[in-house]
Every structure is written in structure tokens, then in C-alpha cells.
Amino acid sequence: MIDAISNVPLHRIAHGRTGDKGDIANISVIAYRPEFFPLLVEQVTEQRVREVLCHRAPQTITRYLLPNLGALNFVLQGALDGGVNDSLNLDTHGKTLAFLLLGMEVRLPSNLARTL
Amino acid sequence: MPRATSQTLAIGCAAGFGGDRTDSALPIVQSMIARGGPAVLIFEMLAERTLALAQLERLRNPQSGFAPLMEPMVRPILRQCLEHGIPIVSNFGAANPRAAGRRIYQMAESLGVANPRVAVVEGDDLSDSRGRELLRGYLMPADAARELVSANVYLGASAIAAALRGGAQVVVTGRVADPSLTVGPAMAHFGWLESDWGTLGRATIAGHLLECGAQVTGGYFADPGYKDVPDLHMVGFPIAEIRPEGSCVITKADSTGGIVDCRTVKEQLLYELHDPAAYLTPDVVADISEAQVKQIGPNRVAVSGVRGHPRPQTLKATVCFVGGWLGEGEISYAGPGAEARARLAARIIRQRVADRLSVRFDLIGLLSVFGDDGGRALDQLPPGDARDVRLRVAAAHVDRERVENLMREVTALYTCGPAGGGGIRTAITARLNSVSCLVPRELAPATFTILEP
């Protein structure tokens, strides 16, 4: 029998942090449990991240996989409106962006969703 | 508490940026003394822009230009460190390592320690005429012609190690790569070569984990209900136990709050990292693509699987320029219709200045930091009924008068804007722009000097 699917915020199954260097942001997405990592690989794709961050208009988005850590690392070129010296944003570093990404929805098999 | 073996070098980090807490060092120093074994204390205090601000300060007063918090950071632990043979290594020299070193020398003498051996590392500053000439060949022509505030190359660990091998008890640097503050003392202690790539790669990652202070021990981590951190109000700062082959165990100061677990270490491992296989520093190219973390005790996490590849042939230089003016103005609206009134205020400002300035608007409480300077996200936000909204108006321009005019328009919202606006604040600050370039490493050699009495 195929298990039903639940939509949950990424925030329920992963944590992360933003870093910045110039106009480049990186956002880590780290699975809370090893069994969540394949779901991150499958669903938190460069394309999905581009949709979530489309208004920031990054020139490129590159995803790196770190299976030993159960983590993804996204590198976003040109996502910070020029970065710490040039942006008009209150958060010139883009430090808050990890939580924008953690707000996206992921689909979880209900048997896993029940364990949250 | 587990006792460090003589096989490890303990390196504690008491600051992760120039504005960090000044009471973090004492618990680290006390813990390292209690645990026994060789130990080093580092402070990382220089963000990308901090050095340019320090350079401006030095122009105003030739005896200043180092980290403003250096003295309150160092004074509480200086005597103990000198007496217990714990070297202090820090980039708090900023734009003036020599003046900072001299100040520490005086501080030590005032605390009753005669003739402290204080070393200064130099060679990073390229803002003099020789440095500018050098940079001309590596900057874009348009940048090379601009008014420069500061120019610094990121030095590596070697000069720090040499200073320590030369007997320094305190090593004061300007711009060095943050992990080099850790790699330098470890190189000196274990006698590593500059070409021990694997070892340097592992130690660089230890330094990377330390360099933001409490960010690896539960600071910048708490998310109530998901990631809870005990006693965050007294978070302990990190201590790395470095092994002879460069790998490390991350711990923290005793009798403090915070937490060291696999989650805190993973978040910091990936912080400000791009390609995990190529973390570039002046010392080595570190590679964490196969790294592993393992909890081996309470607040003890071992990091393994890090590799290292030969260092780049170039050094990164960051050059800061005068960058015009940033104006920021805010006004609050609350109660019925607050959002509509805040949006109307934004439209008024746009109509008054749109032809002269590119202005960013935020509706704080609805959409602010997630938005973009172009206003795409705000344009797509459907009108709602938020009841406590703070309008923020921001613009930057080289012409200060235009920015001042915008701020006056915000202030005029009191009497000319929508009903019930309050709490106006405006501020104009000087901006700095920066660019980075790569220079051949042989053109920017690092040196150290032990200060004479």
C-alpha cells in the first residue's frame, strides 16, 4: 500500500544558516534525521530554491550535497542586492534568508510525518 | 571534565567579531588552565568592512586604528595568560597592529608583568603608495582610479607561527585569514611544514569552526521548540582540541551555557562556505566534502574526514572605497487601517522623490528583510489589514544632499502624511564600497617584529 503524503514546512525536518561573502549568499539545509536527507535531495532542488528566492533574482544557484552530514549547501550568486556594502536591505548580509528557505513546503510520507 | 592529553593543543576562541561579548575569555582561560596541557587563546575581530573603518580612525589619530574593544577583551585575562604560558593571537590590530601591540605591552606592564614579548605581524596593508602601485595591476581600471580607504591582503598562518616560534607571548595581526589564527599556533606547536596539506586542511577547518566564537557552541542557533539551547544568556565560547595530525574535537568553556552537538557543528561547518571541496585560504585548500562529525561526549564533537589540497598561488586582497551616503527613515502606523496608511505614506514618498532617487520601501511587520531592493516582492504582496506597521524608506547616493532631501520628506510625513504616523527616525551614514582581487603571494610577504621595551 502506498502511504499517504503530508505537506510540511521544511523547517520541521531541517535546519540551516546563511553565510555571506560579498554578493554571494550560501544557505545550508541540514536534515534533523538521516531518513530526511533523501527527501531533501529529491525536493529541495535548485529549481525549487529559485522559485522561493525568485524576487532576489540570483544569477546562479548551485547545490552541493554533503551526504556524510545529511546536508545541502546552496550557493547563490548575486542574491544580496550587492551585499553588505551596497544593499539597501536592513539585513544587508542576508542572514535571515535561511528562514525564508525553511518556510518552503516539502512532501512527506505520512508514516514519517507522524514521527515529527 | 575530560583532561586533554599532552598530544593535543587546546585553542580557545573568545571573540567571533569586533563587537562580541567582552566577558567570554575568562571562562575559556580558566577551563584551559584547569584541563592542563598546552593552550592558546585567539580573538577573531575583523569583518570585511571593519578594517576600512579602522583605517579611517587611524587617519584621525595615528595611535588608534585597532579594534575598539581590544582592551576590554584582553585586560581581564592578560596577566593569567602570560603567567600560565597561554599565547594570545588575534587580528585585533586591524589597521594599526603596531599601536595595538604597544597598548598591550603597556597593559601587561600596568598589570605587573615586565617585558612581555608582544609580536606584530605586518605586510597585509597595501594602502600606502607602494601597495597602491602594486594593486593597480590587479584591480579593474575603473576601481584602480577610485578614492581608496583601505587595501589589505589576507595573510596566512606562517608569520604567526614564526612569531610564536620566536618566543612571542602575544601575536597582534591586521588582516589575516580567520582560520590562520588557529593554524598559526598549531603549526608552531606541532612543527608542521607549510606543505603538510592534509594537516593544514584539517587545522583550517578547526579554525573555521572557532572563528565565529559562540556560533559553534549554541549561539546563532536557538529556534525554540526545534533547537533549544540551555542557558543561552551565558553561552560558553569554544575550545578546539587539536591533534598532531590537525583533526579536532570541539568543546566549550566549563560552567557556561550553550551546547556543542552535531547540529551546532554542522551549521558552523557550512557557514560562509561555497564549494565544500574547495575552501580557499592562504594556507591550504581545505576540503570537507567527506567530513564527518560525531558526538563523543557531553559538549564534545569530533570532526574527521577533512582533507587538504595545495594552497592557491594568489592571495585575496580586499579594497574599500568611499561609497557615498545611505539614508534610512522610518515611521510607524498602528490600529485600524494601519497597513493602508503605511502604504499611502510610501506612495507619497515615491511621488515626491521618484525622479531623483531609487528608493527601497519596507513594511516592517509585513515584509522587510526578505524583500528585494527592486521592490518586486512588495509589489506582489496583496493589501491586507496589518495593525502595527513600520514603514522604512532607504536610498543611497554619492550626493549627500539628495539623501538629506529624502530624509526631510520622511520627517514631513508627520504633518503632511497619512493620519496617526509616529516614531519617526532618520539616519544618514557614510558608505564604503569594496572589491576583491587576487595578487601573487610573493608580492605581499608577511613579516613579524617583537616589540622592543
Interface residues (C-beta under 8 A of the other chain):
Chain A: H11 R12 H15 G16 R17 G19 D20 K21 G22 I24 N26 S28 I30 Y32 H55 R56 A57 Y64 L66 N68 L69 G70 A71 N73 V75 D81 G82 V84 N85 D86 S87 L88 N89 L90 D91 T96 L97 L100
Chain B: E48 R49 Y220 F221 D223 Y226 K227 R263 K266 E267 Q268 L269 L270 Y271 E272 L273 H274 D275 P276 I288 S289 E290 A291 Q292 V293 G305 G323 L326 R360 D362 I364 S368 V369 F370 G371 D372 D373 G374 R376 A377 Q380 R392 A394 A395 A396 R431 L432 N433 S434 S436
